[in-house]
Amino acid sequence: MPRYLMLRTPSANRVYAGEAGPLSAAELQITVPMAQGVEDVEIGGVGYLAFESADSGGTLLEFVARQSACFALFEEEGELLRPVRLPQAYVLDDDLVTIPKYQGKTNEQFTQLLLGVTLAAVTREPTGPRQVLDPLAGRGTTLSTALMLGHDAYGVEGDDKSFEQLASFYKTYLRRKRLKHTADVRPVRRDGRSVGKRFDAEIHTLGPTLHVTAFTGDTRQSADLFGRKKFDAIVTDAPYGVAHGAVTDVRGTSGRRDRSPAGLLREAIPVWAGQLMHGGALGLSWNTLGLARENLASMLTDSGLTVCTDGPWERFAHRVDSSIHRDLMVAVRP
């Protein structure tokens, strides 16, 4: 059986790079079902992620090319390593994700990992681009990652300034890249009065035409904003409650600070679960110092979802800094 060695992408984030080994191994086990014997190895002082696979065709290479930490792939031939050409994994250039720089931005590699393992849990057969929602969209890292990988992206963001920055970036990026597109921000009206804003973009690529829609609003009202629209995957990074002080009331009307995501997630998860298609998956990351893993699992199961457990699913916990210990959890709607 052929043995492969994946060279990981050097990370600009030193802390995340130090955690990348076990994270990428767990990701590979979940997202590349034909990979066997996944392990870390060192050759000539360089670390690789090694695995075996009886499938040496295009399907394997497509899966590997979408790994969040994949820089290059080699096949072992005796004592030599033969480079393996990987297919193009991205529909749009990766600078869509890497250009924006701002405080509090989630590491791009981790965002791709979270999206990848969540989509791997989806049991519903695709009928076109996957429909991906980030109900805590921020400035759009998850949305951009979904678009880059060829999926339609949707979001809800409670902060008007972040929404404006998201919309402005997409308009500028698409124009400068000379991509055929439409992009527009318009008011959302209810009972004759404006209650927020909506951003819509349609992007024409060499493959599928991709769509982006984002609303301003409270994530707990996400179902009202999108109406009957359902999603293959809901992927989000919950507030850590440290740097920016998570607020249970997303709109900030109470002004009360909540140092954990528990209050928000307890109210929002049932709403998000109802927006999933049958066979869809919800994946979220959170700070375990503010919410225990078993408590989050209870919230998800109480909302009718089945949590993915055991094996690699429980090997994503890692340190971000002294006050943030991040983990992820994925649950499927039967």
C-alpha positions in Angstrom: 0.0 0.0 0.0 1.5 3.4 -1.0 2.7 5.6 1.9 2.5 9.4 1.7 4.1 12.2 3.6 2.3 15.6 3.8 4.5 18.6 4.5 2.6 21.1 6.6 2.3 24.8 5.7 4.5 27.0 7.7 2.3 29.1 10.0 2.8 32.8 10.6 1.2 32.2 14.0 4.0 30.6 16.2 1.6 29.3 18.8 -0.8 27.7 16.3 2.2 26.3 14.4 3.2 24.5 17.6 -0.2 22.9 17.9 -0.6 22.0 14.2 0.7 18.5 14.4 -2.1 16.8 16.4 -4.7 19.1 14.9 -3.8 18.3 11.3 -3.6 14.6 12.1 -7.1 14.6 13.5 -8.4 16.6 10.5 -6.9 14.2 8.1 -8.4 11.2 9.8 -11.9 12.8 9.6 -11.8 14.4 6.2 -9.8 11.8 4.2 -11.7 8.5 4.8 -9.3 6.4 2.7 -6.2 7.4 4.8 -4.9 4.8 7.2 -2.1 4.6 9.7 -1.9 8.4 10.2 1.1 9.4 12.3 3.7 12.1 12.7 7.2 11.3 11.4 10.5 13.2 11.1 12.9 12.8 8.1 16.1 14.8 8.0 14.9 17.0 10.9 11.7 17.9 9.1 8.3 16.9 10.4 5.7 15.3 8.1 2.2 13.8 8.5 2.4 10.2 7.2 -0.4 8.0 6.1 -1.1 5.0 3.8 -3.9 4.6 1.3 -4.9 2.0 -1.2 -6.6 4.8 -3.3 -3.9 6.6 -5.2 -6.3 8.3 -7.6 -7.8 11.8 -8.0 -10.3 11.4 -5.1 -7.5 11.0 -2.6 -5.5 13.9 -3.9 -8.6 16.2 -4.0 -9.2 15.4 -0.3 -5.6 16.0 0.7 -5.3 19.2 -1.3 -8.1 20.7 0.9 -6.3 20.0 4.2 -5.9 23.2 6.1 -2.2 22.6 6.7 -1.2 20.9 3.4 1.9 22.6 1.8 3.1 19.7 -0.3 2.7 15.9 -0.7 5.3 13.2 -1.3 5.1 9.5 -1.9 7.7 7.3 -0.4 9.8 5.3 -2.8 12.4 3.4 -0.8 14.6 6.0 0.8 13.5 8.7 -1.6 10.4 11.0 -1.6 8.7 11.6 -4.9 6.7 14.8 -5.2 3.0 14.3 -5.9 1.2 17.1 -7.9 -2.0 18.1 -6.1 -5.0 19.5 -7.9 -6.0 23.1 -7.4 -8.2 23.1 -4.2 -9.4 26.7 -4.4 -12.0 28.2 -6.6 -10.9 31.7 -5.6 -7.4 32.9 -4.7 -6.4 32.4 -1.1 -5.7 36.1 -0.6 -9.5 36.5 -0.3 -8.9 35.1 3.2 -5.3 36.3 4.0 -5.5 40.0 3.0 -7.7 41.2 5.9 -5.7 41.8 9.0 -7.3 42.9 12.2 -7.3 42.2 16.0 -9.3 39.2 17.0 -9.3 37.5 13.5 -9.4 33.8 13.8 -6.3 32.0 12.4 -7.1 31.2 8.7 -5.8 27.7 8.9 -8.0 26.9 11.9 -11.0 28.4 10.1 -10.4 26.1 7.1 -9.9 23.1 9.5 -13.2 23.8 11.3 -15.1 24.2 8.0 -13.5 21.0 6.6 -14.4 18.7 9.5 -17.9 20.2 9.7 -18.5 19.5 6.0 -17.0 16.0 6.4 -19.8 15.2 8.9 -22.6 16.3 6.6 -24.5 13.2 5.4 -26.7 14.9 2.9 -25.6 14.4 -0.7 -24.7 17.7 -2.4 -26.7 19.1 -5.3 -24.3 21.9 -6.1 -22.2 24.2 -3.9 -22.7 23.6 -0.2 -24.7 26.2 1.6 -22.6 27.4 4.6 -23.8 29.8 7.3 -21.7 31.6 9.9 -24.3 33.2 12.3 -21.5 35.1 14.1 -19.8 36.3 10.9 -17.6 39.1 12.2 -15.6 40.5 9.2 -16.2 37.3 7.2 -13.2 34.9 7.6 -15.5 31.9 7.5 -17.5 33.3 4.6 -14.4 33.9 2.6 -13.0 30.5 3.4 -16.3 28.9 2.2 -16.2 30.9 -1.0 -12.5 30.1 -1.6 -13.4 26.4 -1.4 -16.3 26.7 -3.8 -19.3 27.0 -1.4 -22.1 29.6 -1.1 -21.6 31.7 2.0 -24.1 33.3 4.4 -23.7 35.3 7.6 -25.3 37.3 10.4 -23.3 40.0 12.2 -24.5 42.1 15.1 -21.9 44.8 14.9 -22.7 47.3 12.2 -19.0 48.4 11.8 -17.9 44.8 11.2 -20.7 44.4 8.6 -19.7 47.5 6.8 -16.0 46.4 6.7 -17.1 43.0 5.4 -19.2 44.5 2.6 -16.5 47.1 1.7 -13.8 44.5 1.5 -15.8 42.2 -0.8 -16.7 45.1 -3.1 -13.0 46.2 -3.3 -11.6 42.7 -3.7 -13.9 41.6 -6.4 -13.4 44.8 -8.4 -9.6 44.7 -8.1 -9.5 41.0 -9.0 -11.6 41.9 -12.1 -14.0 39.1 -11.3 -17.4 39.3 -13.0 -19.8 40.0 -10.1 -22.6 42.0 -8.6 -22.4 43.3 -5.1 -24.9 45.5 -3.2 -25.9 46.7 0.2 -29.5 47.5 0.8 -31.8 48.2 3.8 -33.9 45.5 5.3 -37.4 46.8 6.1 -40.1 45.4 8.4 -43.5 47.0 8.7 -42.4 49.9 6.7 -39.3 50.7 8.8 -35.6 49.9 8.4 -34.4 47.2 10.8 -30.9 46.6 9.4 -28.9 46.0 6.3 -28.3 43.2 3.8 -25.3 42.5 1.6 -25.6 40.3 -1.5 -22.9 39.4 -4.0 -22.9 37.0 -6.9 -19.5 35.9 -8.1 -19.0 34.3 -11.5 -16.0 31.8 -11.5 -14.7 29.3 -14.0 -16.7 26.7 -12.0 -20.0 27.4 -10.2 -21.5 30.9 -9.7 -21.1 31.6 -6.0 -23.4 33.6 -3.7 -22.8 35.6 -0.6 -25.5 37.0 1.7 -25.0 38.7 5.0 -27.4 40.5 7.4 -26.9 42.8 10.3 -28.8 41.5 13.2 -29.0 39.4 16.3 -27.8 35.8 15.7 -30.7 34.6 17.8 -33.0 36.0 15.1 -31.1 34.3 12.3 -34.0 32.1 11.3 -36.2 35.2 10.9 -33.7 36.9 8.7 -33.3 33.9 6.3 -36.9 32.7 6.4 -37.2 29.3 4.9 -33.6 29.1 3.8 -31.8 26.0 5.1 -28.1 25.2 5.2 -25.8 22.2 4.7 -23.5 23.4 7.4 -23.4 26.1 10.1 -19.8 27.0 11.1 -18.8 29.6 13.6 -16.2 30.6 16.1 -18.0 31.5 19.4 -17.0 34.6 21.3 -14.1 33.8 23.7 -15.2 36.4 26.3 -11.7 37.7 26.8 -10.3 40.3 24.4 -13.6 41.8 23.4 -15.8 40.8 26.3 -18.5 38.6 24.9 -22.0 40.1 25.4 -24.9 37.7 26.0 -27.2 40.2 24.3 -25.6 40.3 20.9 -27.1 43.7 20.0 -25.8 45.1 23.2 -29.1 46.6 24.4 -28.6 45.2 28.0 -24.9 46.4 28.1 -24.2 43.5 30.4 -20.9 41.7 29.9 -20.8 37.9 30.0 -17.4 36.4 30.4 -18.4 33.1 28.8 -20.3 32.2 25.6 -22.7 30.0 27.6 -25.6 32.5 27.7 -25.4 33.3 24.0 -25.0 29.7 22.9 -27.9 28.4 25.1 -30.2 30.8 23.3 -28.7 30.6 19.8 -28.0 26.9 19.3 -31.7 25.9 19.1 -32.2 28.6 16.4 -29.2 27.4 14.4 -30.2 23.7 14.7 -33.6 24.6 13.1 -31.8 26.2 10.1 -30.0 23.0 9.2 -31.1 20.6 6.5 -31.6 17.0 7.6 -28.1 15.5 7.4 -26.5 18.9 7.8 -23.9 19.6 10.5 -23.2 22.4 13.0 -19.5 23.0 13.8 -18.3 25.5 16.3 -15.2 26.4 18.2 -15.1 27.9 21.7 -13.0 28.7 24.7 -13.2 25.7 27.1 -12.1 27.9 30.0 -15.6 29.6 29.8 -17.7 26.6 28.9 -17.1 22.9 29.7 -17.2 20.4 26.8 -20.0 18.3 28.4 -22.2 21.4 28.9 -21.9 22.4 25.2 -22.6 18.8 24.2 -25.8 18.9 26.3 -26.9 22.1 24.5 -26.5 20.5 21.1 -28.2 17.2 22.0 -31.1 19.1 23.7 -31.5 20.9 20.3 -32.0 17.5 18.5 -28.5 17.2 17.2 -26.1 14.2 17.4 -22.6 15.1 18.6 -19.6 13.5 16.8 -17.6 11.9 19.6 -14.6 9.6 20.2 -11.3 9.2 18.3 -10.1 12.2 16.3 -13.2 14.2 17.1 -11.9 14.7 20.6 -8.3 15.7 19.7 -8.7 19.3 18.6 -8.2 21.1 21.9 -5.3 23.5 21.9 -3.9 26.5 23.5 -4.4 30.0 21.9 -3.0 32.0 24.8 -3.0 32.0 28.6 -6.7 32.9 28.8 -8.0 30.9 25.7 -8.0 27.1 25.4 -9.8 26.4 22.2 -11.7 23.3 21.1 -14.2 22.5 18.5 -17.4 20.3 18.4 -19.4 19.1 15.5 -23.0 17.8 15.6 -25.3 16.5 12.9 -29.0 16.9 12.4 -30.5 13.4 11.8 
